[in-house]
Amino acid sequence: MKIVNLMEDTKGVDGCINEHGLCFYAETNKHKLLVDTGASDAILENAKTLGIDLAQVDTVVISHGHYDHTGGLLAFAKENPNAKIYMRANAGRAYYSIKEQGEKYIGIHQDILKLPQLVLVEGDLQIDEELSLFTNVTGRRFWAKGNLLLKRKDGEHLVQDEFEHEQCLVVTEGERNVLFSGCAHNGILNILEKYRELYQSYPDMVVSGFHMIQQEYTPEDIENIRQTARELAKLDCIFYSGHCTGQLALDVMIEIMQEQLHQIHSGTRIL
């Protein structure tokens, strides 16, 4: 298996663009795939820099319906109209972030819904023996405080986004299982508990943001981050994180998890 970051918030490989967005390229025995597509068409430039031929990609998985994970999708689809795109059926709703200056639309470009290669996923889905998707994470342990600023339009009103549009990808190759989870808005511990229910084990590797970033942290926030790290450290699993986790949270977690947690940077190869 090969896993390369195509877009991340922080600078990494020389010549690679970084932006507030997330995208991974992965190769398995049967597939060449993308997990998310960053915030813009900059993923195309990074792919060229890294020598990755996006025309060979056969599968795209969208983790949830936010612009920073879908912004490069239309540009990719022009380059490669044949790859199947798997996205939750409710990911096309109107999602907003509430800021001091007012509400900001953070959902997908609606033209994505017109793509003929788009597969709208209603629930869990076994694509084949290598790729499977799961959703409906209902646990709320250490649910990110930043989620409270994220809403969806319900008629004329904004209501709390419960992230039913989030899905996780499990890539299986031989005895190795890798979990991709976008931003893990539902909470990485809750997602891993759902994984354990479904697969009766834990993955060997997790590639995911932890959505812990916020402008200010209370002592309780920091303790919740530490407790999350302590629980992750108990698992026989390697973690790669960045994007929405936040540098402070990453530093706190790495202090506890040591070599079990690695920070992602734009263009870097994970596996």
C-alpha positions as CSV (number, residue, x, y, z in Angstrom):
1,M,0.0,0.0,0.0
2,K,1.1,3.5,-0.8
3,I,-0.3,6.7,0.9
4,V,0.7,10.2,-0.1
5,N,-0.7,13.5,1.2
6,L,-1.8,15.7,-1.8
7,M,-3.0,18.6,0.3
8,E,-2.7,19.7,3.9
9,D,-2.7,23.0,5.8
10,T,1.0,23.0,6.6
11,K,4.0,23.3,4.3
12,G,5.8,20.0,3.5
13,V,7.5,18.9,0.3
14,D,9.3,21.7,-1.6
15,G,7.2,22.8,-4.5
16,C,3.9,21.5,-3.0
17,I,1.1,24.0,-2.3
18,N,-0.4,24.0,1.1
19,E,-3.9,25.3,1.9
20,H,-6.7,24.8,4.4
21,G,-7.9,21.5,3.0
22,L,-7.2,17.8,3.0
23,C,-6.6,15.2,0.3
24,F,-4.8,11.9,0.2
25,Y,-3.7,9.6,-2.7
26,A,-3.6,5.9,-2.0
27,E,-2.6,2.8,-4.0
28,T,-3.6,-0.7,-3.2
29,N,-3.4,-4.0,-5.1
30,K,-6.6,-3.2,-7.0
31,H,-7.1,0.6,-6.6
32,K,-5.7,4.0,-7.1
33,L,-7.9,6.4,-5.1
34,L,-8.3,9.8,-3.6
35,V,-9.7,10.5,-0.1
36,D,-11.1,14.0,-0.3
37,T,-9.9,16.7,-2.8
38,G,-8.7,19.7,-0.8
39,A,-10.2,23.2,-1.1
40,S,-9.2,24.0,-4.7
41,D,-7.7,22.7,-7.9
42,A,-4.2,23.0,-6.3
43,I,-4.3,19.2,-5.8
44,L,-3.7,18.9,-9.5
45,E,-0.5,20.9,-9.3
46,N,0.7,18.9,-6.2
47,A,0.0,15.7,-8.0
48,K,2.2,16.8,-10.9
49,T,4.9,17.9,-8.5
50,L,4.8,14.5,-6.8
51,G,4.6,12.5,-10.1
52,I,1.2,11.1,-9.4
53,D,-1.0,10.5,-12.5
54,L,-4.6,11.4,-11.4
55,A,-5.9,10.0,-14.7
56,Q,-5.2,6.6,-13.2
57,V,-7.4,7.1,-10.2
58,D,-10.5,4.8,-10.2
59,T,-12.1,5.8,-6.9
60,V,-12.7,9.0,-4.9
61,V,-14.2,9.0,-1.4
62,I,-15.5,12.2,0.1
63,S,-15.4,12.1,3.9
64,H,-18.1,14.9,4.4
65,G,-19.8,17.8,2.7
66,H,-17.4,20.7,3.5
67,Y,-15.6,22.8,0.9
68,D,-12.1,22.1,2.2
69,H,-12.6,18.5,1.4
70,T,-14.5,18.8,-1.9
71,G,-13.1,22.1,-3.5
72,G,-10.8,20.2,-6.0
73,L,-13.5,17.7,-7.0
74,L,-14.9,19.5,-10.1
75,A,-11.4,20.2,-11.4
76,F,-10.4,16.5,-10.8
77,A,-13.6,15.3,-12.6
78,K,-12.6,17.3,-15.7
79,E,-9.2,15.6,-15.7
80,N,-10.7,12.2,-14.9
81,P,-14.4,11.7,-15.7
82,N,-14.3,8.0,-15.1
83,A,-13.4,7.6,-11.4
84,K,-16.4,6.7,-9.2
85,I,-17.0,9.3,-6.5
86,Y,-18.6,8.0,-3.3
87,M,-20.2,10.7,-1.1
88,R,-23.0,10.6,1.5
89,A,-26.4,11.3,0.1
90,N,-26.9,14.1,2.6
91,A,-23.5,15.7,2.0
92,G,-25.0,18.1,-0.5
93,R,-27.1,20.0,2.1
94,A,-26.4,23.6,3.0
95,Y,-23.7,23.7,5.7
96,Y,-22.5,26.9,7.4
97,S,-20.0,28.1,9.9
98,I,-21.0,30.8,12.4
99,K,-18.3,33.5,12.8
100,E,-18.3,36.8,14.5
101,Q,-18.8,38.5,11.2
102,G,-21.8,36.3,10.4
103,E,-22.6,33.0,8.8
104,K,-20.4,31.6,6.0
105,Y,-21.4,28.8,3.6
106,I,-18.9,25.9,3.9
107,G,-20.8,23.3,1.9
108,I,-20.0,21.7,-1.4
109,H,-20.3,23.3,-4.8
110,Q,-23.7,22.2,-6.0
111,D,-22.4,21.3,-9.5
112,I,-20.9,18.3,-7.8
113,L,-24.3,16.8,-7.5
114,K,-24.7,16.9,-11.3
115,L,-21.6,14.6,-11.9
116,P,-22.7,11.4,-13.6
117,Q,-20.0,9.4,-11.9
118,L,-21.2,10.4,-8.4
119,V,-22.5,7.6,-6.2
120,L,-24.7,8.9,-3.3
121,V,-24.3,6.5,-0.4
122,E,-27.2,6.1,2.0
123,G,-25.5,4.0,4.8
124,D,-22.6,1.6,5.2
125,L,-21.2,0.2,2.0
126,Q,-18.9,-2.6,1.1
127,I,-17.4,-1.5,-2.2
128,D,-15.2,-4.6,-2.6
129,E,-12.9,-6.7,-0.5
130,E,-10.4,-3.8,-0.2
131,L,-12.7,-0.8,0.3
132,S,-15.6,-0.3,2.7
133,L,-17.4,2.7,4.1
134,F,-19.2,3.2,7.4
135,T,-21.2,6.1,8.9
136,N,-23.8,6.7,11.6
137,V,-21.4,7.4,14.5
138,T,-23.6,8.3,17.4
139,G,-21.2,8.5,20.3
140,R,-20.5,11.9,21.8
141,R,-17.5,11.4,24.0
142,F,-15.2,14.5,23.8
143,W,-17.3,15.8,20.9
144,A,-15.4,18.8,19.5
145,K,-16.4,22.2,20.9
146,G,-15.7,23.6,17.5
147,N,-18.6,21.6,16.1
148,L,-21.0,24.0,18.0
149,L,-20.1,26.7,15.4
150,L,-21.0,24.4,12.5
151,K,-24.7,24.4,11.3
152,R,-26.9,23.3,8.5
153,K,-29.8,25.0,6.9
154,D,-33.2,23.6,7.7
155,G,-35.7,25.6,5.8
156,E,-35.1,29.2,6.8
157,H,-33.3,28.3,10.1
158,L,-29.8,27.2,11.0
159,V,-29.7,24.1,13.2
160,Q,-26.8,22.2,14.7
161,D,-24.9,20.0,12.3
162,E,-24.9,16.5,13.7
163,F,-22.5,15.2,10.9
164,E,-24.7,12.5,9.5
165,H,-22.9,13.4,6.2
166,E,-19.6,12.1,7.6
167,Q,-18.3,8.7,6.4
168,C,-15.2,6.8,7.1
169,L,-13.2,4.7,4.6
170,V,-11.5,1.4,5.6
171,V,-8.8,0.2,3.2
172,T,-7.9,-3.5,3.6
173,E,-4.8,-5.0,2.0
174,G,-3.7,-8.4,3.3
175,E,-3.7,-8.3,7.1
176,R,-3.4,-4.5,7.2
177,N,-6.4,-2.2,7.8
178,V,-6.2,1.6,7.4
179,L,-8.9,3.9,8.5
180,F,-9.4,7.3,6.8
181,S,-11.7,9.7,8.6
182,G,-11.4,13.3,7.1
183,C,-11.9,15.6,10.1
184,A,-13.5,13.1,12.5
185,H,-16.1,15.6,13.5
186,N,-17.9,12.9,15.4
187,G,-14.9,12.4,17.6
188,I,-12.0,10.0,16.9
189,L,-12.8,7.9,20.0
190,N,-16.4,7.5,18.9
191,I,-15.4,6.6,15.4
192,L,-12.9,4.0,16.6
193,E,-15.6,2.6,18.9
194,K,-17.9,2.3,15.9
195,Y,-15.1,0.6,13.9
196,R,-14.6,-1.9,16.7
197,E,-18.3,-2.7,16.7
198,L,-18.2,-3.3,13.0
199,Y,-14.9,-5.1,12.6
200,Q,-14.4,-6.6,16.1
201,S,-10.9,-5.1,16.3
202,Y,-9.1,-1.8,15.8
203,P,-7.3,-0.6,12.6
204,D,-3.6,-0.8,12.2
205,M,-3.4,2.8,11.1
206,V,-5.6,5.8,11.3
207,V,-5.2,8.8,8.9
208,S,-7.5,11.6,10.1
209,G,-7.8,15.1,11.4
210,F,-9.1,15.3,15.0
211,H,-11.0,18.6,14.7
212,M,-9.6,20.0,18.0
213,I,-8.6,23.4,16.6
214,Q,-10.1,26.4,18.3
215,Q,-9.1,30.0,19.0
216,E,-8.9,29.6,22.8
217,Y,-8.6,26.6,25.0
218,T,-9.8,26.2,28.6
219,P,-8.0,24.0,31.1
220,E,-10.9,21.5,30.6
221,D,-10.3,21.6,26.8
222,I,-6.7,20.7,27.3
223,E,-7.5,17.9,29.7
224,N,-10.0,16.5,27.2
225,I,-7.2,16.5,24.5
226,R,-4.9,14.7,27.0
227,Q,-7.5,12.2,27.9
228,T,-8.1,11.4,24.2
229,A,-4.4,11.0,23.7
230,R,-4.1,8.6,26.7
231,E,-6.9,6.4,25.3
232,L,-5.5,6.4,21.8
233,A,-2.1,5.5,23.2
234,K,-3.6,2.3,24.6
235,L,-4.3,1.0,21.1
236,D,-2.0,-1.0,19.0
237,C,-2.4,1.5,16.2
238,I,-0.3,4.3,14.5
239,F,-2.0,7.7,13.9
240,Y,-1.3,10.4,11.3
241,S,-3.0,13.7,11.8
242,G,-3.1,17.4,10.9
243,H,-5.4,19.8,9.1
244,C,-8.2,20.6,11.6
245,T,-6.5,19.1,14.7
246,G,-4.6,22.3,15.5
247,Q,-0.9,22.7,16.4
248,L,-1.5,23.1,20.1
249,A,-3.6,19.9,20.3
250,L,-1.0,18.0,18.2
251,D,1.8,19.1,20.4
252,V,-0.1,18.0,23.5
253,M,-1.0,14.6,22.0
254,I,2.4,13.9,20.7
255,E,3.9,14.5,24.1
256,I,1.7,11.7,25.4
257,M,1.7,9.4,22.3
258,Q,5.3,9.9,21.2
259,E,6.0,7.9,18.0
260,Q,2.5,6.6,17.9
261,L,1.3,9.9,16.5
262,H,2.8,11.7,13.4
263,Q,1.9,15.1,12.0
264,I,1.0,15.3,8.3
265,H,2.4,17.9,6.0
266,S,1.5,18.8,2.4
267,G,3.0,16.4,-0.1
268,T,4.6,14.0,2.4
269,R,4.4,10.2,2.0
270,I,2.9,8.3,4.9
271,L,3.4,4.8,3.6
